Amino acid sequence: MSLLENADQAEVVAENYLKRKYPKRLGKIRFGHVMLDNGVWTVKANVEAGSILSSSKKSVLLRIDSRTTNVVGYSDEMENV
């Protein structure tokens, strides 16, 4: 049985992970692609992070185990300054 049964639940786990990763600098998160393959959710998101004086936009890719809800992979795909 899977703890993460749909894309909305996978997005919630991804959002919570990003809030912990960027505790004071996280801005908007926009999810673009969510897919389940062999028990692992792949979530692609555009993230705005930074402070009032400087910010950056990143495209990140997270892989989340559907059975444990653990993030098993994270990568920055692209960084825009």
Beta strands, then each sheet from edge to edge (+ up, - down):
strand 1: 26-37
strand 2: 40-50
strand 3: 55-65
strand 4: 71-80
sheet 1: 1+ 2- 3+ 4-
end
